[in-house]
Amino acid sequence: MKISTEIESIAKHVGEHKAVELCAKAGFDGWDFSLFDMCRYQWPEDIILESNHPLRTNEYLKFARELKQIGLDNGIVCNQSHAPFPTDVPGVRSYMKRSIECTAEAGGEICIIHPSNHHTPEKNAELYFELLPFAKECGVKIATENMWNWNQGEPRSCFAACATADSFCKHMEAVNDDYFVACLDLGHAEMEGSGDGAVKMIHALGHHLQALHIHDNDQIHDSHAIPFSMQIDFDAVVKALKDIDYSGWFTLEAVNYLADFNQDTVFEGVCNLANAAKKLAGMFEAIQ
């Protein structure tokens, strides 16, 4: 079982180039290309922030190639990426093809593109049908992801697109294409009020499940914590993944874990993330 992690939380301390290098040195097999600086949306102001980040400029492919080469020089690859969101904002949606293009340039196999939280499977399918011909040209699969909403004043999350096994499977059926796959966010799946439970969703998705976002939480909030630090039962999750013969990567999305580290200490944090991912991979491989 190969392991990877998102690089945004590392890049906040040392930049993307160094982030890829640190992933390799910590023992990850790959890196998840965080593309949010391509088009960063800000709630609740409903604005897209101005940026001179290379992903926002005409240098975006050069930037992707640089990161790919750093990875290769250090013995790791880009396994997947995460496109900007929310995709129902026209200004954000216009960057989806660029996201797929950057994924291909970096060597990634899957680009995670969120559904709109409030749309039906059929309405969300319109976005994916629009993008799939280009994705196929690039040799990149598109993955949708289970989402959540939160009503102000409520103590728990509530339903959003793909939040339940039924909704997620209906999204898969609405598109029904080999280049359209599922990325299960384990933390979202375990949130009381919206999620259906990771084990149930894994079994329901079966062969559609080809990517993961792995992190921990208190089963109420979207904490994005390091695995084994909160309440998710990873023994049950790993057993379910083994049940369906999951053959994708174990990719961490513990984006909040490194917040209290700094430029000098972040490598220790990345090593801790890698050790957590290795523990999960070992649990998976130990199941006969």
N, C-alpha and C positions, 0 to 999 in steps of 0.2 A: 504494500500500500504506500503510495507516494503522498507526501505532505507539502503543503504550501501555505502561504498567508498573504493577506492583503498588504500593500506597501504604504498606503496613505498614512497610517498612524506612525510609521517609522519615518517617512519622508518629512513629517512635520518637524522632526528634530534634526535631520541630516540631509534632506533632499532625496529625490527619487533614485539618483545614480548610486549614492552610498547605501540607500535602503536595499537595493537589489543585492549589492555586495554583502551586506550584513545578513540577509536571509541565507545566502550560501554558507557563510562562515558559521552561522548558528546551527546548520544541519538540515535546513529545508531542501527539498528536491526542486522546488519551483516557487514562483511568485505570481500573485494575483494583481493584475494591472488596474489600479484605481484611476478612473478617468474623470473624476468629478470636477477637476480644475479645468476641464475642457469647457464646461458650462455650469457654473455653480449658482444654484437657485437659492434665494433666501426667503424663508418664511418669517413672520407673516406679512412682510412688506410686499410680497409678490413681485420681486424683481430679480433679474439675472445680474450678478455682480460683474463689474468690469475687471478684466485681468489681462496681464501680459504673459501668462504662463505659456510655455511652448505649445501645449496641447490646444491652445486657443488661437494660435497663429498659423501661418503657412509652414512653419517648421515642425508641425506635429508628427509627420512620418519620420523625419530625421530623429526626433526625440525618441520615438518608439524603437527605431533601429539601434540607437545608442544604448537604451536599456536592455534590449535583447542581447547585444554584444557583451555587455557587462555580465549578464547572466551566463552566457556561454563561456566567457573567459573564466568564470568561477564555477562552472560545472552544473548550472541549474538552468531551467527553462521557464518561460511564461506558460502557465497552464490555462488560465482564463482571465477574463477582465470583467469590470463592472462599469456599465454606461451611466452617464448622469441621469438624474431624475428630478422632478416628476415628469413622466413622459407625456402627460396630457397638457403640459404647457408648450405651446407652439415653438417658442424660442429654444426650449430644451430638446424637443422632439427633432428639431432640424439637425441636431448633432448625432443622431443615432447611426447614420451611415459612416460618419467619421469615426465613431466608436468601434464599429465593426472593422473598418479599414486599419485602425491602429492595433486592434487585436491581432489581425492577420500579420501585420508588419512586425509585431513583437514575437510572433510565433505561437500565440494562444489558439486554443481549439474551440473555446466557448466564450460568448459575450453575454453576460447577464443583463437583460433589459427588463425593467420593472413593468408590470401591467399598471394601468390606472386603477387606483384603489376602488373607485366607485363604478367602474364600467362592468357590463356583463361579459361573459366569455366571448360572445359573438362580437361585441363592440371592441374589445381588446384585440381580438383576432385581426381586425382591420390593420392595426399597426404592424403586426407580425407578417401578415401577407404582403404589406408594402415593402418590408425590409428583406424578406427571405430570398428573392432573386439575387439581390446584391450580396447577401451573406453567402449564398452558394458560390457565386463568382469568386469570393474571397476565401472559400474553404473554411468558413467559421460557422459553427452552430449558434443559434440563439436560444438562450434559456430564459424562461419566465420564472418568477419567484413568488412565494407566498407572502402576503402583505398583512397589515393591521391598521385599524383606525382607533382613535381615542376621543370619545365625547367629553367635552369639558365638564368637570365636576364629577365624573364617574370614577369609581375605584379600580376599574379594569378596562382592558381594551375591548374593541368590538369588531364585528366582521368587516373584512375587506376582500378584494379579489384574491383568489387562490388560498385564502386563510384556512379553509377546510379541505378535507380529502375530496369531497364531492365537487367543490368549486374548482379545485386544482385539476382534477381529472376532466371536468367539463372544458376547461381551457385547453388542455391537451387535445381533446377530441375535436374542438372547434377548429383547430389549425391542422392537426393530423398530418404532420410532415416529419420526415427523418431528421431534418435540420432544425427542428423545434423540440427542445428538451426541457426538463425540469431541473431547477436548482432549489433544493429545499433549505430554507433558513431554519436551522434547528431551534434557535432562540425564539423566532416568531411563532413557530409551530407549538411551542410550549407555553405561550402567553395565555393566561386564563381569560376567557371571554371571547377571544377571537380564534386562537389556534385550536386545532383538532388533536393535538398531541403528535409528537414526531414519529412515534412507532406506528400509529395508525396511518399516517400520511405516507411513510416509507413503504409500507405494505401495499397501499392503494396505488401508488405511483409505479412501483415495479420497474420495468425496463426503461420507462421514461426518465427515471431519476439518474442523471449523469453528472451532477455537480452539487456541491454543498457549501453552505456558509455555516461554520461551526463556531459557536460561542456559548456562554453560560448566562443564566439569569435567575431571578427569584420566582420565575413562573408567573410573574405579574407584569414586570417592566421589561423594556427592551434594553437590557443592561450592556450587552456586548462585552461581557467579561471573559477572562481567560477560563477555559474548561477546567472543571473540577474545583471551582472556587465558590459555586453557589448551589442551585437546587436541581439542575437537570440530571436525570438518571442516564448517564452515558453507557452503563452496562446494557441497559435495555435498548438504547439507540443503536449501539454497535451490533448487538445481536440481530436487530431488525434489518440492518444493512447487510449483514451476512446472509440472512434469510432470502434476500432478493438477489444475491450474488452481485452486489454493487461493485462496479469495476472502475468508477471514477476516482478522483483525488479526494483526500481529506484536506479541505482548505479552510483555514481559520479566518474569522472576521471579528476578532476580539478588539474592535477599534478603540475602545475606551481604556484598555489595559495599560497602554503606554503613556497615558496623559500625565502622570506624575513623574515620569522619567525625564531626563534632559539629554543634551548632546553627548555628555560624557558617560552617562549610565545606560543609554538606550540599548546598547548591545546586550547587556545583562538581561534586559526585558525581552529582547528578541530570542535569546537563548531559552528563557523560561517558556515562551510561546512554543518554540520548537520542541522542547521537552514534553509539553502537554500534547502536542500533535503526535509525537513519537509514541507516547503512552497510548493514545487512541488507536494508532496504527497497530501497535503491538497487541492490544485487546482484540482487534479485528482478526489479525493473523493467527491468534491463538485458538480461535473457535474452529473446531473441526466440522 
